[in-house]
Amino acid sequence: MVQKFPEPTVGALIINKDKLLLVKSPKWKYQKWTVPGGHIEVGESAEQAIVREAKEETGLDVIPIKLLLVQEAVFSEEYYKPMHYLFFDFLCKAKNDNVKLDNRELNEYRWFDKKEIHNADVESYTKNLLKAYKEYDSGNSSLLYIPVRSQKT
């Protein structure tokens, strides 16, 4: 099947106390850290999608706090197949810290201290999200948009 339109997706940077959750997924090459997330279903809001995706992939109940970042990924070399995604990345608060990975979409997780998270080996879209989080955490609450950097033709 050929993708006809960009697919809207959500990503969750999940916080619990002073720790942030990062995960690994077989869909992202190079074994780098990323965030849980997935597509927005028809008739579902982005906030509803992030709550559902976080629960499905990590077992965590989350509360969306803020939409931090909108990004585009067009045929990213980091992703396992060529796709055009629109990422709506949220900061979410976890109601607990008992992660239960689905072991289908995600295969590893780690709670990072806020101080060390910016040194984590993350894929480029999560790196952008962590920069947006750092801005938010320092008091700048503006929404960021990062356009496509490059695309494969």
Backbone as a chain_set.jsonl record, in Angstrom:
{"seq": "MVQKFPEPTVGALIINKDKLLLVKSPKWKYQKWTVPGGHIEVGESAEQAIVREAKEETGLDVIPIKLLLVQEAVFSEEYYKPMHYLFFDFLCKAKNDNVKLDNRELNEYRWFDKKEIHNADVESYTKNLLKAYKEYDSGNSSLLYIPVRSQKT", "coords": {"N": [[0.843, -1.188, 0.0], [0.567, 2.19, -0.845], [1.401, 5.175, 0.734], [-0.816, 7.834, 0.923], [-1.268, 10.264, 2.13], [0.188, 12.483, 4.616], [0.716, 10.992, 7.811], [-0.884, 11.627, 10.806], [0.531, 11.601, 14.01], [1.195, 10.873, 17.489], [3.428, 11.616, 20.189], [4.794, 10.803, 23.384], [6.387, 12.393, 25.922], [7.003, 11.311, 28.885], [6.614, 12.153, 32.233], [7.463, 11.53, 35.629], [7.541, 12.453, 38.793], [10.771, 13.54, 39.194], [11.726, 12.271, 36.97], [12.092, 11.101, 33.6], [10.599, 9.215, 31.015], [12.066, 7.135, 28.642], [12.124, 5.066, 25.735], [12.815, 2.074, 23.784], [12.384, 1.031, 20.44], [11.795, -1.43, 17.962], [11.148, -0.34, 15.536], [12.601, 1.921, 15.11], [15.69, 2.57, 13.821], [19.14, 1.823, 14.675], [19.09, 1.469, 17.435], [18.464, 3.542, 19.265], [17.259, 5.71, 21.892], [13.827, 6.659, 22.242], [10.444, 7.986, 22.294], [7.299, 6.775, 23.607], [4.431, 6.277, 21.483], [2.144, 6.843, 18.707], [-0.191, 6.408, 15.961], [-2.918, 8.698, 15.287], [-6.221, 7.896, 15.613], [-9.084, 7.887, 13.422], [-11.545, 10.225, 14.237], [-10.633, 10.613, 16.769], [-9.156, 12.718, 19.194], [-5.958, 14.407, 19.38], [-5.034, 14.501, 22.024], [-6.592, 12.456, 23.197], [-5.543, 10.329, 21.757], [-2.864, 10.248, 22.631], [-3.115, 9.515, 25.293], [-4.286, 6.975, 24.993], [-2.316, 5.616, 23.411], [-0.046, 5.717, 25.11], [-0.959, 4.137, 27.233], [-1.443, 1.668, 25.896], [1.153, 0.977, 24.988], [2.937, 1.244, 27.176], [1.591, 0.665, 29.503], [1.044, 2.641, 31.274], [-1.021, 5.063, 32.86], [-1.662, 8.24, 31.755], [-1.606, 11.851, 31.958], [-2.093, 14.359, 29.7], [-0.061, 17.212, 29.61], [0.996, 19.38, 28.134], [1.177, 20.338, 24.725], [4.157, 20.162, 23.247], [5.707, 20.231, 20.908], [5.673, 20.219, 17.354], [6.476, 18.277, 14.635], [7.811, 17.247, 11.452], [8.365, 14.224, 9.753], [9.762, 13.045, 6.983], [10.162, 10.393, 5.055], [12.241, 9.414, 6.739], [15.527, 8.422, 7.393], [16.07, 7.198, 9.726], [13.917, 5.691, 10.458], [12.259, 2.523, 10.109], [10.92, 2.099, 7.709], [9.956, 3.845, 4.672], [8.087, 6.642, 5.357], [5.704, 9.331, 5.749], [5.303, 11.369, 8.311], [3.472, 13.391, 10.649], [4.37, 14.62, 13.619], [2.948, 15.075, 16.742], [3.984, 16.093, 19.624], [3.746, 15.513, 23.019], [4.087, 16.615, 26.425], [3.609, 14.592, 29.134], [2.098, 13.611, 32.213], [2.718, 10.924, 34.316], [0.553, 8.761, 36.089], [1.463, 6.789, 37.679], [4.442, 4.738, 38.149], [4.838, 2.226, 37.156], [5.856, 0.532, 34.69], [4.756, -1.446, 31.998], [5.734, -2.918, 29.359], [4.506, -3.387, 26.019], [5.875, -5.161, 24.459], [5.731, -5.502, 21.766], [5.551, -3.142, 20.211], [7.399, -1.748, 21.693], [10.534, -2.459, 23.267], [12.261, -1.988, 25.364], [12.854, 0.039, 28.257], [13.571, 3.002, 30.183], [13.747, 5.012, 33.07], [14.877, 8.191, 33.155], [16.846, 10.518, 34.976], [16.061, 13.979, 35.259], [18.307, 15.58, 35.016], [20.159, 14.048, 33.599], [19.008, 13.345, 31.196], [19.403, 14.792, 28.852], [21.764, 13.902, 27.891], [21.265, 11.436, 26.891], [21.327, 8.827, 24.423], [19.619, 9.47, 21.825], [17.188, 9.24, 19.114], [16.889, 11.554, 16.315], [14.435, 13.019, 16.285], [13.425, 12.752, 18.838], [15.483, 14.013, 20.132], [15.009, 16.656, 19.356], [12.562, 16.985, 20.67], [13.372, 16.78, 23.338], [14.89, 19.099, 23.529], [12.848, 20.987, 23.222], [11.429, 20.402, 25.546], [13.313, 21.161, 27.479], [13.334, 23.94, 27.074], [10.674, 24.509, 27.793], [10.739, 23.649, 30.488], [12.432, 25.521, 31.516], [10.874, 27.733, 31.622], [9.958, 28.856, 29.241], [7.203, 28.687, 27.374], [6.355, 28.397, 24.744], [4.964, 26.941, 21.783], [6.709, 24.847, 19.613], [7.625, 24.445, 16.186], [9.083, 22.284, 13.962], [10.261, 22.151, 10.834], [10.568, 19.941, 7.958], [13.799, 18.635, 7.574], [15.34, 17.279, 5.669], [14.721, 15.257, 2.809], [14.155, 12.105, 1.322], [14.11, 11.255, -2.06]], "CA": [[0.0, 0.0, 0.0], [1.3, 3.447, -0.937], [0.854, 6.212, 1.614], [-1.352, 8.927, 0.107], [-1.271, 11.499, 2.908], [0.977, 12.386, 5.849], [-0.019, 10.364, 8.906], [-0.738, 12.322, 12.088], [0.895, 10.722, 15.116], [1.487, 11.519, 18.763], [4.522, 11.085, 20.991], [4.638, 11.187, 24.794], [7.5, 12.509, 26.848], [6.283, 11.044, 30.129], [7.343, 12.551, 33.441], [6.969, 11.063, 36.913], [8.419, 13.123, 39.757], [11.85, 14.188, 38.445], [12.25, 11.316, 35.999], [11.439, 11.081, 32.285], [10.629, 7.881, 30.427], [12.455, 6.903, 27.256], [11.912, 3.674, 25.345], [13.417, 1.643, 22.525], [11.438, 0.369, 19.565], [12.421, -2.019, 16.781], [10.805, 0.452, 14.35], [13.613, 2.956, 14.947], [17.002, 1.97, 13.603], [20.315, 2.246, 15.439], [18.907, 1.192, 18.871], [18.494, 4.774, 20.059], [16.081, 5.968, 22.718], [12.742, 7.437, 21.65], [9.311, 8.103, 23.208], [6.136, 6.013, 23.16], [3.468, 7.029, 20.693], [1.552, 6.147, 17.567], [-1.084, 7.182, 15.095], [-4.198, 9.215, 15.769], [-7.311, 7.219, 14.919], [-10.153, 8.746, 12.906], [-12.524, 10.584, 15.257], [-9.951, 10.724, 18.047], [-8.324, 13.916, 19.319], [-4.55, 14.118, 19.661], [-4.917, 14.219, 23.46], [-7.131, 11.114, 23.425], [-4.609, 9.378, 21.157], [-1.658, 10.091, 23.438], [-3.511, 8.747, 26.48], [-4.469, 5.589, 24.548], [-1.037, 5.038, 22.984], [0.798, 5.517, 26.294], [-1.504, 2.979, 27.962], [-1.215, 0.453, 25.102], [2.566, 0.642, 24.825], [3.704, 1.23, 28.424], [0.752, 0.308, 30.639], [0.9, 3.797, 32.153], [-2.09, 6.042, 32.706], [-1.016, 9.551, 31.702], [-2.39, 13.071, 31.781], [-1.362, 15.309, 28.852], [0.163, 18.515, 30.246], [1.197, 20.425, 27.132], [1.73, 20.029, 23.416], [5.452, 20.845, 23.247], [6.417, 20.282, 19.645], [5.133, 19.613, 16.136], [7.58, 18.002, 13.707], [7.532, 16.391, 10.299], [9.361, 13.228, 9.351], [9.459, 12.633, 5.605], [11.08, 9.337, 4.616], [13.392, 9.467, 7.628], [16.485, 7.311, 7.33], [16.114, 6.569, 11.048], [12.747, 4.845, 10.625], [12.474, 1.268, 9.404], [10.335, 2.124, 6.364], [9.689, 5.238, 4.25], [6.767, 7.168, 5.717], [5.61, 10.769, 5.994], [4.58, 11.549, 9.565], [3.382, 14.638, 11.406], [4.472, 14.262, 15.033], [2.441, 15.979, 17.756], [4.68, 15.585, 20.805], [3.185, 16.025, 24.274], [4.595, 16.321, 27.747], [2.532, 13.93, 29.873], [2.409, 13.208, 33.586], [2.291, 9.565, 34.63], [-0.136, 8.61, 37.367], [2.281, 5.84, 38.44], [5.685, 4.485, 37.422], [4.917, 0.79, 36.916], [5.834, 0.323, 33.237], [4.556, -2.799, 31.478], [5.863, -2.784, 27.907], [3.699, -4.293, 25.21], [6.835, -6.064, 23.826], [5.479, -5.538, 20.32], [5.986, -1.83, 19.73], [8.537, -1.313, 22.511], [11.229, -3.605, 23.838], [13.123, -1.582, 26.471], [12.537, 1.36, 28.8], [14.379, 3.484, 31.292], [13.425, 6.302, 33.66], [16.073, 9.023, 33.223], [16.791, 11.736, 35.787], [15.988, 15.191, 34.434], [19.652, 16.112, 34.809], [20.934, 13.22, 32.669], [18.253, 12.98, 29.99], [19.914, 15.475, 27.666], [22.933, 13.151, 27.435], [20.827, 10.128, 26.406], [21.542, 8.561, 22.998], [18.264, 9.464, 21.278], [17.055, 9.534, 17.682], [16.882, 13.009, 16.108], [13.149, 13.643, 16.595], [13.376, 12.827, 20.293], [16.446, 15.062, 20.508], [14.263, 17.914, 19.214], [11.565, 17.024, 21.734], [14.065, 17.075, 24.594], [15.223, 20.529, 23.488], [11.603, 21.713, 23.493], [11.14, 20.2, 26.964], [14.257, 21.992, 28.237], [12.802, 25.305, 26.976], [9.463, 24.54, 28.623], [11.132, 23.493, 31.885], [13.098, 26.755, 31.95], [9.902, 28.811, 31.676], [9.487, 29.261, 27.915], [6.13, 27.742, 27.087], [5.859, 28.517, 23.375], [4.933, 25.736, 20.959], [7.711, 24.861, 18.561], [7.4, 23.666, 14.968], [10.325, 22.019, 13.261], [9.935, 21.656, 9.491], [11.384, 18.865, 7.397], [15.188, 19.004, 7.315], [15.745, 16.709, 4.384], [13.855, 14.159, 2.427], [14.647, 11.165, 0.318], [13.181, 11.274, -3.199]], "C": [[0.884, 1.245, 0.0], [0.619, 4.484, -0.048], [0.425, 7.392, 0.761], [-1.278, 10.277, 0.81], [-0.307, 11.358, 4.076], [0.124, 11.802, 6.969], [0.202, 11.143, 10.194], [-0.484, 11.32, 13.204], [1.158, 11.556, 16.369], [2.676, 10.832, 19.418], [4.389, 11.622, 22.402], [5.98, 11.212, 25.495], [6.849, 12.455, 28.228], [7.179, 11.364, 31.316], [6.647, 11.955, 34.662], [7.97, 11.544, 37.954], [9.509, 13.834, 38.966], [12.488, 13.242, 37.435], [11.409, 11.351, 34.727], [11.642, 9.714, 31.656], [11.07, 7.931, 28.97], [12.36, 5.406, 26.993], [12.721, 3.357, 24.098], [12.381, 0.832, 21.761], [12.174, -0.235, 18.382], [12.115, -1.245, 15.492], [11.815, 1.567, 14.082], [14.974, 2.278, 14.865], [18.011, 2.474, 14.63], [20.157, 2.116, 16.949], [19.01, 2.437, 19.753], [17.19, 4.909, 20.851], [15.097, 6.848, 21.951], [11.645, 7.582, 22.708], [8.168, 7.221, 22.706], [5.185, 6.895, 22.363], [2.933, 6.197, 19.554], [0.569, 7.035, 16.846], [-2.341, 7.646, 15.828], [-5.29, 8.536, 14.948], [-8.364, 8.224, 14.463], [-11.186, 8.964, 14.01], [-11.93, 10.781, 16.646], [-9.14, 12.022, 18.07], [-6.881, 13.491, 19.583], [-4.36, 13.787, 21.142], [-5.476, 12.846, 23.803], [-6.159, 10.055, 22.909], [-3.384, 9.175, 22.042], [-1.949, 9.321, 24.72], [-3.634, 7.263, 26.109], [-3.138, 4.934, 24.205], [-0.109, 4.782, 24.175], [0.341, 4.291, 27.066], [-1.204, 1.686, 27.215], [0.25, 0.029, 25.116], [3.33, 0.497, 26.132], [2.9, 0.756, 29.633], [0.492, 1.458, 31.585], [-0.358, 4.6, 31.828], [-1.423, 7.411, 32.774], [-2.042, 10.666, 31.562], [-1.571, 13.992, 30.875], [-1.276, 16.669, 29.545], [0.216, 19.616, 29.199], [1.678, 19.814, 25.83], [3.016, 20.843, 23.295], [5.988, 21.118, 21.852], [5.616, 19.621, 18.536], [6.307, 19.477, 15.172], [7.062, 17.199, 12.522], [8.688, 15.44, 10.081], [8.948, 12.739, 7.969], [10.536, 11.659, 5.16], [12.367, 9.343, 5.434], [14.248, 8.213, 7.493], [16.544, 6.563, 8.666], [14.97, 5.584, 11.266], [12.877, 3.625, 9.724], [11.842, 1.195, 8.013], [10.029, 3.559, 5.975], [8.242, 5.639, 4.532], [6.865, 8.678, 5.851], [4.705, 10.933, 7.215], [4.546, 13.013, 9.976], [3.359, 14.215, 12.866], [3.917, 15.393, 15.896], [2.955, 15.44, 19.09], [4.231, 16.304, 22.071], [4.091, 15.718, 25.453], [3.418, 15.753, 28.516], [3.02, 13.57, 31.27], [1.862, 11.807, 33.803], [1.613, 9.538, 35.994], [0.59, 7.614, 38.271], [3.556, 5.585, 37.642], [5.897, 3.004, 37.108], [4.754, 0.496, 35.423], [5.668, -1.153, 32.925], [4.569, -2.68, 29.963], [5.0, -3.801, 27.179], [4.559, -5.365, 24.519], [6.534, -6.329, 22.353], [6.014, -4.255, 19.701], [7.263, -1.371, 20.43], [9.198, -2.528, 23.139], [12.185, -3.262, 24.988], [12.652, -0.218, 26.968], [13.523, 1.715, 29.897], [13.836, 4.83, 31.755], [14.737, 7.057, 33.819], [15.837, 10.171, 34.189], [16.742, 12.933, 34.84], [17.374, 15.739, 34.103], [20.424, 15.336, 33.742], [20.254, 12.989, 31.319], [18.82, 13.623, 28.727], [21.204, 14.846, 27.14], [22.559, 11.774, 26.892], [21.042, 10.025, 24.895], [20.174, 8.37, 22.337], [18.28, 9.687, 19.765], [16.751, 11.03, 17.526], [15.56, 13.687, 16.475], [12.958, 13.753, 18.114], [14.367, 13.858, 20.806], [15.773, 16.433, 20.422], [13.239, 18.073, 20.334], [12.213, 17.353, 23.079], [14.516, 18.529, 24.664], [13.988, 21.37, 23.799], [11.226, 21.578, 24.968], [12.044, 21.085, 27.833], [13.796, 23.451, 28.226], [11.578, 25.467, 27.88], [9.827, 24.537, 30.103], [11.826, 24.745, 32.42], [12.16, 27.962, 31.915], [9.412, 29.324, 30.345], [8.443, 28.25, 27.469], [5.597, 27.837, 25.659], [5.933, 27.183, 22.648], [5.961, 25.885, 19.848], [7.257, 24.02, 17.379], [8.744, 23.502, 14.288], [9.966, 21.437, 11.905], [10.876, 20.533, 9.064], [12.791, 19.388, 7.128], [15.664, 18.506, 5.956], [14.774, 15.603, 4.049], [14.482, 13.357, 1.295], [13.638, 11.165, -0.824], [13.258, 10.017, -3.997]], "O": [[1.842, 1.33, 0.768], [-0.601, 4.64, -0.085], [1.212, 7.898, -0.038], [-1.231, 11.318, 0.154], [-0.007, 10.239, 4.494], [-1.069, 12.096, 7.058], [1.341, 11.306, 10.634], [-1.189, 10.319, 13.33], [1.321, 12.774, 16.306], [2.906, 9.637, 19.232], [3.933, 12.747, 22.608], [6.633, 10.18, 25.646], [6.23, 13.419, 28.679], [8.324, 10.921, 31.401], [5.42, 11.884, 34.727], [9.113, 11.088, 37.984], [9.187, 14.673, 38.125], [13.659, 13.397, 37.086], [10.202, 11.591, 34.758], [12.719, 9.127, 31.751], [10.513, 8.679, 28.167], [12.497, 4.589, 27.904], [13.247, 4.254, 23.439], [11.614, 0.06, 22.336], [13.091, 0.388, 17.848], [12.758, -1.475, 14.467], [11.885, 2.097, 12.973], [15.349, 1.504, 15.746], [17.752, 3.433, 15.357], [21.011, 2.606, 17.689], [19.572, 2.39, 20.847], [16.17, 4.305, 20.518], [15.49, 7.67, 21.123], [11.887, 7.329, 23.888], [8.079, 6.948, 21.508], [5.144, 8.111, 22.551], [3.223, 5.006, 19.441], [0.498, 8.242, 17.078], [-2.757, 7.07, 16.834], [-5.275, 8.6, 13.718], [-8.51, 9.29, 15.061], [-11.644, 8.011, 14.639], [-12.654, 11.083, 17.595], [-8.51, 12.38, 17.074], [-6.622, 12.349, 19.964], [-3.598, 12.88, 21.475], [-4.893, 12.136, 24.622], [-5.971, 9.014, 23.539], [-2.912, 8.048, 22.19], [-1.106, 8.553, 25.183], [-3.14, 6.399, 26.832], [-2.858, 3.822, 24.655], [0.542, 3.739, 24.237], [1.166, 3.491, 27.506], [-0.76, 0.711, 27.821], [0.55, -1.158, 25.244], [4.277, -0.286, 26.205], [3.478, 0.474, 30.682], [-0.199, 1.292, 32.589], [-0.706, 4.788, 30.663], [-0.706, 7.713, 33.729], [-3.171, 10.458, 31.117], [-0.46, 14.373, 31.242], [-2.282, 17.208, 30.008], [-0.427, 20.656, 29.344], [2.487, 18.886, 25.828], [2.972, 22.073, 23.247], [6.654, 22.13, 21.632], [4.965, 18.598, 18.746], [7.037, 20.437, 14.924], [6.012, 16.559, 12.591], [9.853, 15.817, 10.213], [7.909, 12.097, 7.81], [11.679, 12.047, 4.918], [13.461, 9.283, 4.873], [13.74, 7.092, 7.483], [17.015, 5.427, 8.724], [15.04, 4.738, 12.157], [13.536, 3.688, 8.686], [12.193, 0.32, 7.222], [9.857, 4.41, 6.848], [7.302, 5.042, 4.007], [7.946, 9.236, 6.04], [3.504, 10.671, 7.156], [5.469, 13.775, 9.689], [2.435, 13.529, 13.302], [4.365, 16.535, 15.792], [2.431, 14.46, 19.619], [4.321, 17.526, 22.181], [4.775, 14.696, 25.479], [2.346, 16.357, 28.552], [4.195, 13.267, 31.478], [0.698, 11.53, 33.515], [2.046, 10.208, 36.931], [0.365, 7.591, 39.481], [3.733, 6.158, 36.567], [7.019, 2.584, 36.825], [3.645, 0.242, 34.952], [6.343, -2.004, 33.503], [3.546, -2.379, 29.349], [4.789, -4.918, 27.651], [4.026, -6.368, 24.045], [7.042, -7.29, 21.775], [6.83, -4.288, 18.779], [8.101, -0.693, 19.836], [8.533, -3.498, 23.5], [12.846, -4.15, 25.527], [12.118, 0.582, 26.2], [14.208, 0.858, 30.455], [13.502, 5.686, 30.937], [15.622, 6.607, 34.547], [14.745, 10.74, 34.22], [17.316, 12.897, 33.751], [17.583, 16.298, 33.026], [21.261, 15.915, 33.05], [20.886, 12.48, 30.394], [18.72, 13.046, 27.644], [21.682, 15.214, 26.067], [23.437, 11.018, 26.476], [20.949, 11.021, 24.178], [19.641, 7.262, 22.292], [19.23, 10.237, 19.208], [16.395, 11.695, 18.499], [15.57, 14.829, 16.935], [12.396, 14.731, 18.607], [14.109, 14.51, 21.817], [15.945, 17.27, 21.308], [13.07, 19.163, 20.881], [11.659, 18.12, 23.866], [14.524, 19.125, 25.741], [14.066, 22.346, 24.546], [10.753, 22.539, 25.574], [11.585, 21.684, 28.806], [13.86, 24.127, 29.253], [11.466, 26.437, 28.63], [9.29, 25.325, 30.881], [11.814, 25.003, 33.623], [12.594, 29.09, 32.15], [8.515, 30.168, 30.317], [8.764, 27.089, 27.215], [4.48, 27.392, 25.396], [6.851, 26.393, 22.869], [6.059, 26.939, 19.219], [6.584, 23.004, 17.552], [9.458, 24.48, 14.066], [9.419, 20.336, 11.833], [11.856, 20.23, 9.746], [12.962, 20.451, 6.531], [16.309, 19.232, 5.2], [14.086, 15.08, 4.926], [15.22, 13.87, 0.454], [12.434, 11.082, -0.581], [12.543, 9.871, -4.988]]}, "num_chains": 1, "name": "protein.A"}
